[in-house]
Amino acid sequence: MTLEDGVPGEAFTIQSIGDSGLKQRLMTMGLIPGTRIEVLRSAPFGDPMAIRIRSYNLALRREDAAKISVQKIS
């Protein structure tokens, strides 16, 4: 499952980040394997989406969210 598939209110644990030009930047912002994240909301047309990671909110394009493998927290 990827973060792109998440809906508001769901919580996930990051499993891995696929190769992309932003991989290093995303990891610098705290998106590292094992980190808990929560989907907060999506823009009206679905792009971008807002997530909560650690102590801050972050907006991600769906294109970038599709490269982040996650596991849903029950």
C-alpha positions as CSV (number, residue, x, y, z in Angstrom):
1,M,0.0,0.0,0.0
2,T,1.2,3.5,-0.7
3,L,0.5,6.8,1.1
4,E,-1.4,8.0,-1.9
5,D,-4.2,5.4,-1.0
6,G,-4.7,6.9,2.4
7,V,-7.8,8.7,3.4
8,P,-8.2,11.4,6.1
9,G,-8.1,10.0,9.6
10,E,-6.0,6.9,8.8
11,A,-2.6,6.4,10.5
12,F,0.3,4.5,8.9
13,T,3.9,3.5,9.6
14,I,6.3,4.2,6.8
15,Q,7.9,1.1,5.3
16,S,10.1,2.5,2.6
17,I,10.5,5.4,0.1
18,G,11.0,4.5,-3.5
19,D,13.6,6.1,-5.7
20,S,12.7,9.7,-6.7
21,G,14.4,13.0,-7.0
22,L,12.9,14.0,-3.7
23,K,13.8,10.9,-1.7
24,Q,16.7,12.6,0.2
25,R,14.6,15.7,0.8
26,L,11.7,13.7,2.2
27,M,14.0,11.7,4.5
28,T,15.5,15.0,5.7
29,M,12.0,16.2,6.6
30,G,11.5,13.1,8.8
31,L,9.8,10.7,6.4
32,I,12.0,7.7,7.4
33,P,11.0,4.0,7.7
34,G,9.3,3.2,11.0
35,T,7.9,6.7,11.5
36,R,4.1,7.1,12.3
37,I,2.2,9.4,10.0
38,E,-1.5,10.4,9.8
39,V,-3.4,11.6,6.7
40,L,-5.2,14.9,7.7
41,R,-6.9,15.9,4.5
42,S,-6.8,16.2,0.7
43,A,-7.4,19.3,-1.5
44,P,-10.7,19.4,-3.3
45,F,-9.3,17.8,-6.4
46,G,-7.2,15.4,-4.4
47,D,-3.8,17.0,-4.9
48,P,-2.0,17.9,-2.6
49,M,-2.7,15.9,0.6
50,A,-1.8,17.0,4.1
51,I,-0.2,14.6,6.6
52,R,0.9,14.9,10.2
53,I,4.4,13.6,10.9
54,R,6.1,13.9,14.2
55,S,5.1,17.4,15.5
56,Y,4.3,19.2,12.2
57,N,2.0,19.1,9.2
58,L,3.3,18.5,5.7
59,A,1.7,18.9,2.2
60,L,2.7,16.3,-0.4
61,R,1.8,15.9,-4.0
62,R,0.0,12.6,-4.7
63,E,2.8,11.8,-7.2
64,D,5.3,11.9,-4.3
65,A,2.9,10.1,-1.9
66,A,2.7,7.2,-4.4
67,K,6.4,6.5,-3.8
68,I,6.0,6.0,-0.1
69,S,5.1,2.5,1.0
70,V,3.2,2.4,4.2
71,Q,1.5,-0.1,6.5
72,K,-1.9,0.8,8.1
73,I,-2.0,1.0,11.9
74,S,-5.1,-0.7,13.2
